[in-house]
Amino acid sequence: MAATQFLETPQGRRLAYHKTEGAGPCIVFLGGLKSDMEGTKAVHLEAWAQAQGRAFLRFDYSGHGESSGTFEEGCIGDWHEDTLAALETLTEGPLIVVGSSMGGWQALLLARERPERIAGMVTIAAAPDFTEDGWWAGFDEAQKAALTQTGQVELPSDYMEPYVVTRRMIEDGRERLVLRAPLKLPFPVRCLQGTADTAVSTGTALRLLEHAECDDMRLLLVKDADHRFSDGPCLGLIEDAIRELPGAA
């Protein structure tokens, strides 16, 4: 495996990445919250792209994986800046953006900021606005008070150690919401969602489908697939979704 490379962002953060040169549009994988670029989906898609001679990029947001910083210091806006820095520095021309969970929210923020760069998008259990609609909406009064008084609260996770949710994460998330205002996606979008996902509901997937302004947007619900969406059949469905997009066949 090629050695990890590093990018210094305008904000002074050091991002770890792997870039495969090849034919475009470049496939960019945007990972989930507290995930990293060594996850099953990212590594599998890289190998799949390499086998086809396709350009591919995977990277770690700050506070994730091999990148600088700690998770507790970060927020949605920081990781949006990381995404913009990685794409503007490491890629050229049209992109196929694949966003998983929080990476789906990042993909939608990218679409709002740089729609001209995107040839197509695939989301996997996309979690737009989860800091507000998932975390904040689910907090009890004691948790809300803890956020105000101490600046953070811990939440259990089905997949890893507890999340430390900071007041900055919640407040910044409110500045990045994408389901409250028009969301124009002027390119084909394929959304994948497991019905056994306990982190992101099918209701969230349907809300995104109904809210977005897009002429070619499809949602595939996969019975009994969980949030990881990374077994063999699910990985095949991700490949199929990418193949449907312009320039990816």
Secondary structure by P-SEA (a helix, b strand, c coil): cccbbbbbcccbbbbbbccccccccbbbbbbccccccccaaaaaaaaaaaaabbbbbbbbcccccccccccccccaaaaaaaaaaaaacccccccbbbbccaaaaaaaaaaaccccccccccccccccccccccccccccaaaaaaaaaccbbbbbbcccccccccaaaaaaaaaccccccccccccbbbbbbbcccccccaaaaaaaaacccccbbbbbbbcccccccccaaaaaaaaaaaaaccccc
